[in-house]
Amino acid sequence: MKLCKKRTCSYAGVGGTPTTYDYVLENDVYNFHGEEFVNKWKEYISKKPYIAQDGEQRYYYYDYKECVIKTNCWFVK
């Protein structure tokens, strides 16, 4: 299974602790997988949390990957 490249955000968390998370943007998924795939993927990812930062909706990479697996199962049927 192929996945789009993840982006990484690093920042100082609580008490100055370095914190990092990996994410993707919907546009990344669209450019990598295509429109038909994204339309179905959005049904699954809409139930997951996202981070609104810098005017973007950032989806955790783990959630993106999980929803790609679900979407791929739908396409196989």
Secondary structure, 3 states (H helix, E strand, C coil): CCCCCCEEEEEECHHHCEEEEEEEEHHHHHHHHCHHHHHHHHHHHCCCCEEEECCEEEEEHHHHHHHHHHHHHHHHC
